[in-house]
Amino acid sequence: MNWDAIFTSLRLASLTSLILLVLSLPLAAWLAFSRWRWRFLIESVVALPLVLPPTVLGFYILTAMGSRSPLGRWYADLIGSPLPFTFEGLVFASVIYSLPFAVQPMASSFAAVDRNLVEVSWTLGISRLATFFRLILPSAKNGVVTALVLTFAHTIGEFGVVLMVGGNIEGVTRTVSIDIYDQVQDLNYAAASRTSLVLLLFSFIVLAVVYSLNRNSPLWPTLRKR
């Protein structure tokens, strides 16, 4: 068992989940309550990682982080080192790749909150921000937890995007999925089987937790159709 790869994956998944929690809350709330007629364009952009092949997405992210791009040059000037093939680059790519897994469950949960209760809160003089944190967010807590769990699990299992953006650097960018690939390439099927079994059990536990949280929720059938 490659514990360095496991630690790298856990660290990557934890950071990605925390960053997406901060970024997805306002975005999901806007998607849930916005009346803008072109909102579907933003929803399409958010959902794009679900349909793009990971290698295609990884290629574009790698290009965006390269030395010829404004983002790549800005990061290199600020930090003094390039962003591709670093752990920080992996985090950046993972945030983009896992964005729909965080935003969609949150947006569905926010949209399921009784609109009448929200409007009553506003008429009582409670600000929109206070209403969100006091009423909407507690009512949609299952959706937020689901988003965090799915984001964490999805990041743990990343392969294509991680390989394109981070390469395969031991102790830096080699994750569990890449380690399994290496073991298979080396014909070390026993080690690959052990690590794969761990990921299989982890995935089952994640799904059990998600279904348990949402088994009585009316919005869960909507989430499963997405």
PyMOL CGO cylinders between C-alpha atoms (Angstrom):
from pymol import cmd
from pymol.cgo import CYLINDER

trace = [
    CYLINDER, 0.00, 0.00, 0.00, 1.45, 3.35, -1.09, 0.3, 1, 1, 1, 1, 1, 1,
    CYLINDER, 1.45, 3.35, -1.09, 0.71, 5.56, 1.91, 0.3, 1, 1, 1, 1, 1, 1,
    CYLINDER, 0.71, 5.56, 1.91, 2.28, 8.62, 0.30, 0.3, 1, 1, 1, 1, 1, 1,
    CYLINDER, 2.28, 8.62, 0.30, -0.22, 8.36, -2.55, 0.3, 1, 1, 1, 1, 1, 1,
    CYLINDER, -0.22, 8.36, -2.55, -3.08, 7.86, -0.09, 0.3, 1, 1, 1, 1, 1, 1,
    CYLINDER, -3.08, 7.86, -0.09, -2.00, 10.89, 1.95, 0.3, 1, 1, 1, 1, 1, 1,
    CYLINDER, -2.00, 10.89, 1.95, -1.70, 13.00, -1.22, 0.3, 1, 1, 1, 1, 1, 1,
    CYLINDER, -1.70, 13.00, -1.22, -5.21, 11.98, -2.30, 0.3, 1, 1, 1, 1, 1, 1,
    CYLINDER, -5.21, 11.98, -2.30, -6.70, 12.70, 1.13, 0.3, 1, 1, 1, 1, 1, 1,
    CYLINDER, -6.70, 12.70, 1.13, -4.97, 16.07, 1.31, 0.3, 1, 1, 1, 1, 1, 1,
    CYLINDER, -4.97, 16.07, 1.31, -6.11, 16.95, -2.21, 0.3, 1, 1, 1, 1, 1, 1,
    CYLINDER, -6.11, 16.95, -2.21, -9.70, 15.87, -1.54, 0.3, 1, 1, 1, 1, 1, 1,
    CYLINDER, -9.70, 15.87, -1.54, -9.87, 17.79, 1.76, 0.3, 1, 1, 1, 1, 1, 1,
    CYLINDER, -9.87, 17.79, 1.76, -8.56, 21.04, 0.29, 0.3, 1, 1, 1, 1, 1, 1,
    CYLINDER, -8.56, 21.04, 0.29, -10.76, 20.75, -2.78, 0.3, 1, 1, 1, 1, 1, 1,
    CYLINDER, -10.76, 20.75, -2.78, -13.86, 20.14, -0.66, 0.3, 1, 1, 1, 1, 1, 1,
    CYLINDER, -13.86, 20.14, -0.66, -13.16, 23.13, 1.61, 0.3, 1, 1, 1, 1, 1, 1,
    CYLINDER, -13.16, 23.13, 1.61, -12.47, 25.47, -1.31, 0.3, 1, 1, 1, 1, 1, 1,
    CYLINDER, -12.47, 25.47, -1.31, -15.59, 24.33, -3.15, 0.3, 1, 1, 1, 1, 1, 1,
    CYLINDER, -15.59, 24.33, -3.15, -17.68, 24.78, -0.02, 0.3, 1, 1, 1, 1, 1, 1,
    CYLINDER, -17.68, 24.78, -0.02, -16.73, 28.45, 0.05, 0.3, 1, 1, 1, 1, 1, 1,
    CYLINDER, -16.73, 28.45, 0.05, -17.10, 28.97, -3.71, 0.3, 1, 1, 1, 1, 1, 1,
    CYLINDER, -17.10, 28.97, -3.71, -20.24, 26.89, -4.24, 0.3, 1, 1, 1, 1, 1, 1,
    CYLINDER, -20.24, 26.89, -4.24, -22.47, 28.34, -1.54, 0.3, 1, 1, 1, 1, 1, 1,
    CYLINDER, -22.47, 28.34, -1.54, -22.96, 31.76, -3.19, 0.3, 1, 1, 1, 1, 1, 1,
    CYLINDER, -22.96, 31.76, -3.19, -22.97, 30.28, -6.71, 0.3, 1, 1, 1, 1, 1, 1,
    CYLINDER, -22.97, 30.28, -6.71, -25.55, 27.61, -5.82, 0.3, 1, 1, 1, 1, 1, 1,
    CYLINDER, -25.55, 27.61, -5.82, -27.72, 30.17, -4.04, 0.3, 1, 1, 1, 1, 1, 1,
    CYLINDER, -27.72, 30.17, -4.04, -27.63, 32.44, -7.08, 0.3, 1, 1, 1, 1, 1, 1,
    CYLINDER, -27.63, 32.44, -7.08, -28.55, 29.58, -9.41, 0.3, 1, 1, 1, 1, 1, 1,
    CYLINDER, -28.55, 29.58, -9.41, -31.40, 28.54, -7.12, 0.3, 1, 1, 1, 1, 1, 1,
    CYLINDER, -31.40, 28.54, -7.12, -33.00, 31.97, -6.75, 0.3, 1, 1, 1, 1, 1, 1,
    CYLINDER, -33.00, 31.97, -6.75, -31.92, 33.99, -9.77, 0.3, 1, 1, 1, 1, 1, 1,
    CYLINDER, -31.92, 33.99, -9.77, -34.59, 35.04, -12.28, 0.3, 1, 1, 1, 1, 1, 1,
    CYLINDER, -34.59, 35.04, -12.28, -32.08, 35.93, -14.98, 0.3, 1, 1, 1, 1, 1, 1,
    CYLINDER, -32.08, 35.93, -14.98, -33.30, 34.53, -18.30, 0.3, 1, 1, 1, 1, 1, 1,
    CYLINDER, -33.30, 34.53, -18.30, -29.80, 33.46, -19.37, 0.3, 1, 1, 1, 1, 1, 1,
    CYLINDER, -29.80, 33.46, -19.37, -29.09, 31.59, -16.16, 0.3, 1, 1, 1, 1, 1, 1,
    CYLINDER, -29.09, 31.59, -16.16, -29.00, 28.31, -18.07, 0.3, 1, 1, 1, 1, 1, 1,
    CYLINDER, -29.00, 28.31, -18.07, -25.73, 29.42, -19.65, 0.3, 1, 1, 1, 1, 1, 1,
    CYLINDER, -25.73, 29.42, -19.65, -24.06, 29.56, -16.23, 0.3, 1, 1, 1, 1, 1, 1,
    CYLINDER, -24.06, 29.56, -16.23, -25.61, 26.21, -15.32, 0.3, 1, 1, 1, 1, 1, 1,
    CYLINDER, -25.61, 26.21, -15.32, -24.19, 24.74, -18.53, 0.3, 1, 1, 1, 1, 1, 1,
    CYLINDER, -24.19, 24.74, -18.53, -20.71, 26.03, -17.74, 0.3, 1, 1, 1, 1, 1, 1,
    CYLINDER, -20.71, 26.03, -17.74, -20.89, 24.60, -14.21, 0.3, 1, 1, 1, 1, 1, 1,
    CYLINDER, -20.89, 24.60, -14.21, -22.03, 21.20, -15.52, 0.3, 1, 1, 1, 1, 1, 1,
    CYLINDER, -22.03, 21.20, -15.52, -19.47, 21.08, -18.34, 0.3, 1, 1, 1, 1, 1, 1,
    CYLINDER, -19.47, 21.08, -18.34, -16.95, 18.91, -16.40, 0.3, 1, 1, 1, 1, 1, 1,
    CYLINDER, -16.95, 18.91, -16.40, -19.62, 16.20, -16.21, 0.3, 1, 1, 1, 1, 1, 1,
    CYLINDER, -19.62, 16.20, -16.21, -19.65, 15.66, -19.97, 0.3, 1, 1, 1, 1, 1, 1,
    CYLINDER, -19.65, 15.66, -19.97, -16.14, 16.64, -21.05, 0.3, 1, 1, 1, 1, 1, 1,
    CYLINDER, -16.14, 16.64, -21.05, -13.61, 13.79, -21.25, 0.3, 1, 1, 1, 1, 1, 1,
    CYLINDER, -13.61, 13.79, -21.25, -11.13, 14.22, -18.36, 0.3, 1, 1, 1, 1, 1, 1,
    CYLINDER, -11.13, 14.22, -18.36, -8.19, 14.37, -20.77, 0.3, 1, 1, 1, 1, 1, 1,
    CYLINDER, -8.19, 14.37, -20.77, -9.82, 17.22, -22.71, 0.3, 1, 1, 1, 1, 1, 1,
    CYLINDER, -9.82, 17.22, -22.71, -10.59, 19.14, -19.54, 0.3, 1, 1, 1, 1, 1, 1,
    CYLINDER, -10.59, 19.14, -19.54, -7.11, 18.43, -18.22, 0.3, 1, 1, 1, 1, 1, 1,
    CYLINDER, -7.11, 18.43, -18.22, -5.53, 19.68, -21.44, 0.3, 1, 1, 1, 1, 1, 1,
    CYLINDER, -5.53, 19.68, -21.44, -7.39, 22.99, -21.30, 0.3, 1, 1, 1, 1, 1, 1,
    CYLINDER, -7.39, 22.99, -21.30, -6.60, 23.45, -17.60, 0.3, 1, 1, 1, 1, 1, 1,
    CYLINDER, -6.60, 23.45, -17.60, -2.94, 22.68, -18.29, 0.3, 1, 1, 1, 1, 1, 1,
    CYLINDER, -2.94, 22.68, -18.29, -2.94, 25.23, -21.11, 0.3, 1, 1, 1, 1, 1, 1,
    CYLINDER, -2.94, 25.23, -21.11, -4.61, 27.82, -18.87, 0.3, 1, 1, 1, 1, 1, 1,
    CYLINDER, -4.61, 27.82, -18.87, -1.92, 27.30, -16.24, 0.3, 1, 1, 1, 1, 1, 1,
    CYLINDER, -1.92, 27.30, -16.24, 0.99, 27.34, -18.68, 0.3, 1, 1, 1, 1, 1, 1,
    CYLINDER, 0.99, 27.34, -18.68, 3.65, 30.01, -18.91, 0.3, 1, 1, 1, 1, 1, 1,
    CYLINDER, 3.65, 30.01, -18.91, 2.03, 31.52, -21.99, 0.3, 1, 1, 1, 1, 1, 1,
    CYLINDER, 2.03, 31.52, -21.99, -1.31, 32.19, -20.29, 0.3, 1, 1, 1, 1, 1, 1,
    CYLINDER, -1.31, 32.19, -20.29, -2.05, 35.27, -18.12, 0.3, 1, 1, 1, 1, 1, 1,
    CYLINDER, -2.05, 35.27, -18.12, -2.90, 33.03, -15.14, 0.3, 1, 1, 1, 1, 1, 1,
    CYLINDER, -2.90, 33.03, -15.14, 0.28, 31.00, -15.51, 0.3, 1, 1, 1, 1, 1, 1,
    CYLINDER, 0.28, 31.00, -15.51, 2.49, 34.07, -15.85, 0.3, 1, 1, 1, 1, 1, 1,
    CYLINDER, 2.49, 34.07, -15.85, 0.80, 35.80, -12.90, 0.3, 1, 1, 1, 1, 1, 1,
    CYLINDER, 0.80, 35.80, -12.90, 1.25, 32.76, -10.66, 0.3, 1, 1, 1, 1, 1, 1,
    CYLINDER, 1.25, 32.76, -10.66, 4.89, 32.28, -11.71, 0.3, 1, 1, 1, 1, 1, 1,
    CYLINDER, 4.89, 32.28, -11.71, 5.66, 35.95, -11.05, 0.3, 1, 1, 1, 1, 1, 1,
    CYLINDER, 5.66, 35.95, -11.05, 3.90, 35.84, -7.67, 0.3, 1, 1, 1, 1, 1, 1,
    CYLINDER, 3.90, 35.84, -7.67, 5.24, 32.53, -6.35, 0.3, 1, 1, 1, 1, 1, 1,
    CYLINDER, 5.24, 32.53, -6.35, 8.41, 32.17, -8.36, 0.3, 1, 1, 1, 1, 1, 1,
    CYLINDER, 8.41, 32.17, -8.36, 7.60, 28.74, -9.78, 0.3, 1, 1, 1, 1, 1, 1,
    CYLINDER, 7.60, 28.74, -9.78, 5.18, 27.46, -12.45, 0.3, 1, 1, 1, 1, 1, 1,
    CYLINDER, 5.18, 27.46, -12.45, 1.79, 26.03, -11.55, 0.3, 1, 1, 1, 1, 1, 1,
    CYLINDER, 1.79, 26.03, -11.55, 1.68, 22.86, -13.72, 0.3, 1, 1, 1, 1, 1, 1,
    CYLINDER, 1.68, 22.86, -13.72, 2.96, 19.58, -12.24, 0.3, 1, 1, 1, 1, 1, 1,
    CYLINDER, 2.96, 19.58, -12.24, 2.66, 20.86, -8.67, 0.3, 1, 1, 1, 1, 1, 1,
    CYLINDER, 2.66, 20.86, -8.67, 0.28, 20.01, -5.86, 0.3, 1, 1, 1, 1, 1, 1,
    CYLINDER, 0.28, 20.01, -5.86, -1.18, 23.52, -6.07, 0.3, 1, 1, 1, 1, 1, 1,
    CYLINDER, -1.18, 23.52, -6.07, -1.91, 22.89, -9.74, 0.3, 1, 1, 1, 1, 1, 1,
    CYLINDER, -1.91, 22.89, -9.74, -3.72, 19.69, -8.78, 0.3, 1, 1, 1, 1, 1, 1,
    CYLINDER, -3.72, 19.69, -8.78, -5.90, 21.62, -6.33, 0.3, 1, 1, 1, 1, 1, 1,
    CYLINDER, -5.90, 21.62, -6.33, -6.77, 24.19, -9.00, 0.3, 1, 1, 1, 1, 1, 1,
    CYLINDER, -6.77, 24.19, -9.00, -7.69, 21.46, -11.50, 0.3, 1, 1, 1, 1, 1, 1,
    CYLINDER, -7.69, 21.46, -11.50, -9.66, 19.47, -8.92, 0.3, 1, 1, 1, 1, 1, 1,
    CYLINDER, -9.66, 19.47, -8.92, -11.74, 22.50, -7.97, 0.3, 1, 1, 1, 1, 1, 1,
    CYLINDER, -11.74, 22.50, -7.97, -12.80, 22.94, -11.58, 0.3, 1, 1, 1, 1, 1, 1,
    CYLINDER, -12.80, 22.94, -11.58, -13.32, 19.21, -12.18, 0.3, 1, 1, 1, 1, 1, 1,
    CYLINDER, -13.32, 19.21, -12.18, -15.45, 18.69, -9.06, 0.3, 1, 1, 1, 1, 1, 1,
    CYLINDER, -15.45, 18.69, -9.06, -17.40, 21.96, -9.28, 0.3, 1, 1, 1, 1, 1, 1,
    CYLINDER, -17.40, 21.96, -9.28, -20.70, 20.42, -10.49, 0.3, 1, 1, 1, 1, 1, 1,
    CYLINDER, -20.70, 20.42, -10.49, -20.62, 17.81, -7.71, 0.3, 1, 1, 1, 1, 1, 1,
    CYLINDER, -20.62, 17.81, -7.71, -20.66, 20.64, -5.18, 0.3, 1, 1, 1, 1, 1, 1,
    CYLINDER, -20.66, 20.64, -5.18, -22.93, 23.16, -6.88, 0.3, 1, 1, 1, 1, 1, 1,
    CYLINDER, -22.93, 23.16, -6.88, -25.75, 20.94, -8.14, 0.3, 1, 1, 1, 1, 1, 1,
    CYLINDER, -25.75, 20.94, -8.14, -26.74, 19.26, -4.83, 0.3, 1, 1, 1, 1, 1, 1,
    CYLINDER, -26.74, 19.26, -4.83, -26.58, 22.64, -3.05, 0.3, 1, 1, 1, 1, 1, 1,
    CYLINDER, -26.58, 22.64, -3.05, -28.63, 24.43, -5.70, 0.3, 1, 1, 1, 1, 1, 1,
    CYLINDER, -28.63, 24.43, -5.70, -31.28, 21.69, -5.66, 0.3, 1, 1, 1, 1, 1, 1,
    CYLINDER, -31.28, 21.69, -5.66, -31.49, 21.86, -1.87, 0.3, 1, 1, 1, 1, 1, 1,
    CYLINDER, -31.49, 21.86, -1.87, -31.74, 25.65, -1.84, 0.3, 1, 1, 1, 1, 1, 1,
    CYLINDER, -31.74, 25.65, -1.84, -34.46, 25.59, -4.52, 0.3, 1, 1, 1, 1, 1, 1,
    CYLINDER, -34.46, 25.59, -4.52, -36.45, 23.08, -2.45, 0.3, 1, 1, 1, 1, 1, 1,
    CYLINDER, -36.45, 23.08, -2.45, -36.73, 25.46, 0.52, 0.3, 1, 1, 1, 1, 1, 1,
    CYLINDER, -36.73, 25.46, 0.52, -40.26, 26.87, 0.83, 0.3, 1, 1, 1, 1, 1, 1,
    CYLINDER, -40.26, 26.87, 0.83, -40.23, 30.19, -1.04, 0.3, 1, 1, 1, 1, 1, 1,
    CYLINDER, -40.23, 30.19, -1.04, -43.05, 31.52, 1.15, 0.3, 1, 1, 1, 1, 1, 1,
    CYLINDER, -43.05, 31.52, 1.15, -40.90, 31.17, 4.26, 0.3, 1, 1, 1, 1, 1, 1,
    CYLINDER, -40.90, 31.17, 4.26, -38.09, 33.05, 2.57, 0.3, 1, 1, 1, 1, 1, 1,
    CYLINDER, -38.09, 33.05, 2.57, -40.38, 35.90, 1.53, 0.3, 1, 1, 1, 1, 1, 1,
    CYLINDER, -40.38, 35.90, 1.53, -41.90, 36.09, 5.01, 0.3, 1, 1, 1, 1, 1, 1,
    CYLINDER, -41.90, 36.09, 5.01, -38.42, 36.45, 6.42, 0.3, 1, 1, 1, 1, 1, 1,
    CYLINDER, -38.42, 36.45, 6.42, -37.74, 39.32, 4.02, 0.3, 1, 1, 1, 1, 1, 1,
    CYLINDER, -37.74, 39.32, 4.02, -41.02, 41.08, 4.92, 0.3, 1, 1, 1, 1, 1, 1,
    CYLINDER, -41.02, 41.08, 4.92, -40.05, 40.89, 8.60, 0.3, 1, 1, 1, 1, 1, 1,
    CYLINDER, -40.05, 40.89, 8.60, -37.04, 43.02, 7.81, 0.3, 1, 1, 1, 1, 1, 1,
    CYLINDER, -37.04, 43.02, 7.81, -34.43, 40.29, 7.92, 0.3, 1, 1, 1, 1, 1, 1,
    CYLINDER, -34.43, 40.29, 7.92, -31.75, 40.87, 5.31, 0.3, 1, 1, 1, 1, 1, 1,
    CYLINDER, -31.75, 40.87, 5.31, -31.21, 38.47, 2.44, 0.3, 1, 1, 1, 1, 1, 1,
    CYLINDER, -31.21, 38.47, 2.44, -27.83, 37.44, 3.84, 0.3, 1, 1, 1, 1, 1, 1,
    CYLINDER, -27.83, 37.44, 3.84, -29.26, 36.79, 7.31, 0.3, 1, 1, 1, 1, 1, 1,
    CYLINDER, -29.26, 36.79, 7.31, -32.18, 34.88, 5.78, 0.3, 1, 1, 1, 1, 1, 1,
    CYLINDER, -32.18, 34.88, 5.78, -29.77, 32.70, 3.89, 0.3, 1, 1, 1, 1, 1, 1,
    CYLINDER, -29.77, 32.70, 3.89, -27.73, 31.74, 6.96, 0.3, 1, 1, 1, 1, 1, 1,
    CYLINDER, -27.73, 31.74, 6.96, -30.64, 31.52, 9.41, 0.3, 1, 1, 1, 1, 1, 1,
    CYLINDER, -30.64, 31.52, 9.41, -33.29, 29.88, 7.25, 0.3, 1, 1, 1, 1, 1, 1,
    CYLINDER, -33.29, 29.88, 7.25, -32.14, 28.61, 3.86, 0.3, 1, 1, 1, 1, 1, 1,
    CYLINDER, -32.14, 28.61, 3.86, -28.80, 27.06, 4.81, 0.3, 1, 1, 1, 1, 1, 1,
    CYLINDER, -28.80, 27.06, 4.81, -30.12, 25.13, 7.87, 0.3, 1, 1, 1, 1, 1, 1,
    CYLINDER, -30.12, 25.13, 7.87, -33.07, 23.88, 5.82, 0.3, 1, 1, 1, 1, 1, 1,
    CYLINDER, -33.07, 23.88, 5.82, -30.74, 22.68, 3.06, 0.3, 1, 1, 1, 1, 1, 1,
    CYLINDER, -30.74, 22.68, 3.06, -28.04, 21.18, 5.29, 0.3, 1, 1, 1, 1, 1, 1,
    CYLINDER, -28.04, 21.18, 5.29, -28.48, 17.69, 3.82, 0.3, 1, 1, 1, 1, 1, 1,
    CYLINDER, -28.48, 17.69, 3.82, -27.74, 19.03, 0.36, 0.3, 1, 1, 1, 1, 1, 1,
    CYLINDER, -27.74, 19.03, 0.36, -24.62, 20.79, 1.61, 0.3, 1, 1, 1, 1, 1, 1,
    CYLINDER, -24.62, 20.79, 1.61, -23.37, 17.65, 3.34, 0.3, 1, 1, 1, 1, 1, 1,
    CYLINDER, -23.37, 17.65, 3.34, -24.13, 15.62, 0.21, 0.3, 1, 1, 1, 1, 1, 1,
    CYLINDER, -24.13, 15.62, 0.21, -22.13, 18.10, -1.87, 0.3, 1, 1, 1, 1, 1, 1,
    CYLINDER, -22.13, 18.10, -1.87, -19.14, 17.83, 0.46, 0.3, 1, 1, 1, 1, 1, 1,
    CYLINDER, -19.14, 17.83, 0.46, -19.23, 14.03, 0.52, 0.3, 1, 1, 1, 1, 1, 1,
    CYLINDER, -19.23, 14.03, 0.52, -19.58, 13.72, -3.25, 0.3, 1, 1, 1, 1, 1, 1,
    CYLINDER, -19.58, 13.72, -3.25, -16.83, 16.28, -3.86, 0.3, 1, 1, 1, 1, 1, 1,
    CYLINDER, -16.83, 16.28, -3.86, -14.46, 14.50, -1.52, 0.3, 1, 1, 1, 1, 1, 1,
    CYLINDER, -14.46, 14.50, -1.52, -15.17, 11.09, -3.05, 0.3, 1, 1, 1, 1, 1, 1,
    CYLINDER, -15.17, 11.09, -3.05, -14.97, 12.37, -6.61, 0.3, 1, 1, 1, 1, 1, 1,
    CYLINDER, -14.97, 12.37, -6.61, -11.59, 13.97, -5.95, 0.3, 1, 1, 1, 1, 1, 1,
    CYLINDER, -11.59, 13.97, -5.95, -10.25, 10.78, -4.39, 0.3, 1, 1, 1, 1, 1, 1,
    CYLINDER, -10.25, 10.78, -4.39, -11.03, 8.89, -7.58, 0.3, 1, 1, 1, 1, 1, 1,
    CYLINDER, -11.03, 8.89, -7.58, -9.65, 11.42, -10.08, 0.3, 1, 1, 1, 1, 1, 1,
    CYLINDER, -9.65, 11.42, -10.08, -7.29, 10.08, -12.72, 0.3, 1, 1, 1, 1, 1, 1,
    CYLINDER, -7.29, 10.08, -12.72, -7.34, 11.73, -16.15, 0.3, 1, 1, 1, 1, 1, 1,
    CYLINDER, -7.34, 11.73, -16.15, -7.29, 15.36, -15.03, 0.3, 1, 1, 1, 1, 1, 1,
    CYLINDER, -7.29, 15.36, -15.03, -4.76, 14.63, -12.30, 0.3, 1, 1, 1, 1, 1, 1,
    CYLINDER, -4.76, 14.63, -12.30, -2.42, 12.86, -14.69, 0.3, 1, 1, 1, 1, 1, 1,
    CYLINDER, -2.42, 12.86, -14.69, -2.66, 15.61, -17.30, 0.3, 1, 1, 1, 1, 1, 1,
    CYLINDER, -2.66, 15.61, -17.30, -2.11, 18.50, -14.89, 0.3, 1, 1, 1, 1, 1, 1,
    CYLINDER, -2.11, 18.50, -14.89, 0.08, 16.99, -12.18, 0.3, 1, 1, 1, 1, 1, 1,
    CYLINDER, 0.08, 16.99, -12.18, 1.92, 14.18, -13.88, 0.3, 1, 1, 1, 1, 1, 1,
    CYLINDER, 1.92, 14.18, -13.88, 3.15, 11.36, -11.70, 0.3, 1, 1, 1, 1, 1, 1,
    CYLINDER, 3.15, 11.36, -11.70, 5.59, 12.77, -9.16, 0.3, 1, 1, 1, 1, 1, 1,
    CYLINDER, 5.59, 12.77, -9.16, 6.10, 10.58, -6.08, 0.3, 1, 1, 1, 1, 1, 1,
    CYLINDER, 6.10, 10.58, -6.08, 5.08, 12.34, -2.88, 0.3, 1, 1, 1, 1, 1, 1,
    CYLINDER, 5.08, 12.34, -2.88, 3.83, 15.41, -4.75, 0.3, 1, 1, 1, 1, 1, 1,
    CYLINDER, 3.83, 15.41, -4.75, 1.23, 14.62, -7.40, 0.3, 1, 1, 1, 1, 1, 1,
    CYLINDER, 1.23, 14.62, -7.40, 0.96, 10.83, -7.39, 0.3, 1, 1, 1, 1, 1, 1,
    CYLINDER, 0.96, 10.83, -7.39, -2.53, 10.02, -6.13, 0.3, 1, 1, 1, 1, 1, 1,
    CYLINDER, -2.53, 10.02, -6.13, -4.14, 6.69, -5.30, 0.3, 1, 1, 1, 1, 1, 1,
    CYLINDER, -4.14, 6.69, -5.30, -5.69, 6.23, -8.74, 0.3, 1, 1, 1, 1, 1, 1,
    CYLINDER, -5.69, 6.23, -8.74, -2.37, 6.90, -10.47, 0.3, 1, 1, 1, 1, 1, 1,
    CYLINDER, -2.37, 6.90, -10.47, -0.62, 4.51, -8.08, 0.3, 1, 1, 1, 1, 1, 1,
    CYLINDER, -0.62, 4.51, -8.08, -3.08, 1.76, -9.03, 0.3, 1, 1, 1, 1, 1, 1,
    CYLINDER, -3.08, 1.76, -9.03, -2.34, 2.43, -12.70, 0.3, 1, 1, 1, 1, 1, 1,
    CYLINDER, -2.34, 2.43, -12.70, 1.40, 2.20, -12.03, 0.3, 1, 1, 1, 1, 1, 1,
    CYLINDER, 1.40, 2.20, -12.03, 0.96, -1.08, -10.18, 0.3, 1, 1, 1, 1, 1, 1,
    CYLINDER, 0.96, -1.08, -10.18, -0.97, -2.55, -13.09, 0.3, 1, 1, 1, 1, 1, 1,
    CYLINDER, -0.97, -2.55, -13.09, 1.66, -1.33, -15.54, 0.3, 1, 1, 1, 1, 1, 1,
    CYLINDER, 1.66, -1.33, -15.54, 4.28, -3.12, -13.42, 0.3, 1, 1, 1, 1, 1, 1,
    CYLINDER, 4.28, -3.12, -13.42, 2.11, -6.26, -13.40, 0.3, 1, 1, 1, 1, 1, 1,
    CYLINDER, 2.11, -6.26, -13.40, 1.86, -6.00, -9.62, 0.3, 1, 1, 1, 1, 1, 1,
    CYLINDER, 1.86, -6.00, -9.62, -1.76, -7.09, -9.56, 0.3, 1, 1, 1, 1, 1, 1,
    CYLINDER, -1.76, -7.09, -9.56, -1.79, -8.01, -5.88, 0.3, 1, 1, 1, 1, 1, 1,
    CYLINDER, -1.79, -8.01, -5.88, -0.90, -4.48, -4.77, 0.3, 1, 1, 1, 1, 1, 1,
    CYLINDER, -0.90, -4.48, -4.77, -3.30, -2.98, -7.30, 0.3, 1, 1, 1, 1, 1, 1,
    CYLINDER, -3.30, -2.98, -7.30, -6.06, -5.28, -6.04, 0.3, 1, 1, 1, 1, 1, 1,
    CYLINDER, -6.06, -5.28, -6.04, -5.51, -4.26, -2.41, 0.3, 1, 1, 1, 1, 1, 1,
    CYLINDER, -5.51, -4.26, -2.41, -5.59, -0.54, -3.17, 0.3, 1, 1, 1, 1, 1, 1,
    CYLINDER, -5.59, -0.54, -3.17, -8.58, -0.93, -5.50, 0.3, 1, 1, 1, 1, 1, 1,
    CYLINDER, -8.58, -0.93, -5.50, -10.45, -2.80, -2.77, 0.3, 1, 1, 1, 1, 1, 1,
    CYLINDER, -10.45, -2.80, -2.77, -9.87, 0.10, -0.38, 0.3, 1, 1, 1, 1, 1, 1,
    CYLINDER, -9.87, 0.10, -0.38, -11.30, 2.55, -2.94, 0.3, 1, 1, 1, 1, 1, 1,
    CYLINDER, -11.30, 2.55, -2.94, -14.23, 0.23, -3.62, 0.3, 1, 1, 1, 1, 1, 1,
    CYLINDER, -14.23, 0.23, -3.62, -15.13, 0.07, 0.07, 0.3, 1, 1, 1, 1, 1, 1,
    CYLINDER, -15.13, 0.07, 0.07, -14.65, 3.81, 0.41, 0.3, 1, 1, 1, 1, 1, 1,
    CYLINDER, -14.65, 3.81, 0.41, -16.97, 4.47, -2.56, 0.3, 1, 1, 1, 1, 1, 1,
    CYLINDER, -16.97, 4.47, -2.56, -19.62, 2.17, -1.11, 0.3, 1, 1, 1, 1, 1, 1,
    CYLINDER, -19.62, 2.17, -1.11, -19.49, 3.93, 2.25, 0.3, 1, 1, 1, 1, 1, 1,
    CYLINDER, -19.49, 3.93, 2.25, -19.78, 7.32, 0.55, 0.3, 1, 1, 1, 1, 1, 1,
    CYLINDER, -19.78, 7.32, 0.55, -22.85, 6.26, -1.42, 0.3, 1, 1, 1, 1, 1, 1,
    CYLINDER, -22.85, 6.26, -1.42, -24.41, 4.72, 1.69, 0.3, 1, 1, 1, 1, 1, 1,
    CYLINDER, -24.41, 4.72, 1.69, -23.92, 7.98, 3.58, 0.3, 1, 1, 1, 1, 1, 1,
    CYLINDER, -23.92, 7.98, 3.58, -25.40, 10.06, 0.75, 0.3, 1, 1, 1, 1, 1, 1,
    CYLINDER, -25.40, 10.06, 0.75, -28.43, 7.82, 0.33, 0.3, 1, 1, 1, 1, 1, 1,
    CYLINDER, -28.43, 7.82, 0.33, -28.92, 7.68, 4.08, 0.3, 1, 1, 1, 1, 1, 1,
    CYLINDER, -28.92, 7.68, 4.08, -28.92, 11.46, 4.35, 0.3, 1, 1, 1, 1, 1, 1,
    CYLINDER, -28.92, 11.46, 4.35, -31.40, 11.89, 1.52, 0.3, 1, 1, 1, 1, 1, 1,
    CYLINDER, -31.40, 11.89, 1.52, -33.63, 8.82, 1.76, 0.3, 1, 1, 1, 1, 1, 1,
    CYLINDER, -33.63, 8.82, 1.76, -36.55, 10.92, 3.08, 0.3, 1, 1, 1, 1, 1, 1,
    CYLINDER, -36.55, 10.92, 3.08, -35.77, 14.03, 1.09, 0.3, 1, 1, 1, 1, 1, 1,
    CYLINDER, -35.77, 14.03, 1.09, -38.16, 14.98, -1.73, 0.3, 1, 1, 1, 1, 1, 1,
    CYLINDER, -38.16, 14.98, -1.73, -35.32, 16.49, -3.75, 0.3, 1, 1, 1, 1, 1, 1,
    CYLINDER, -35.32, 16.49, -3.75, -33.26, 13.28, -3.91, 0.3, 1, 1, 1, 1, 1, 1,
    CYLINDER, -33.26, 13.28, -3.91, -35.02, 11.92, -7.02, 0.3, 1, 1, 1, 1, 1, 1,
    CYLINDER, -35.02, 11.92, -7.02, -34.09, 15.18, -8.75, 0.3, 1, 1, 1, 1, 1, 1,
    CYLINDER, -34.09, 15.18, -8.75, -30.46, 14.79, -7.73, 0.3, 1, 1, 1, 1, 1, 1,
    CYLINDER, -30.46, 14.79, -7.73, -30.30, 11.25, -9.08, 0.3, 1, 1, 1, 1, 1, 1,
    CYLINDER, -30.30, 11.25, -9.08, -31.57, 12.41, -12.48, 0.3, 1, 1, 1, 1, 1, 1,
    CYLINDER, -31.57, 12.41, -12.48, -28.84, 15.03, -12.86, 0.3, 1, 1, 1, 1, 1, 1,
]
cmd.load_cgo(trace, "trace")
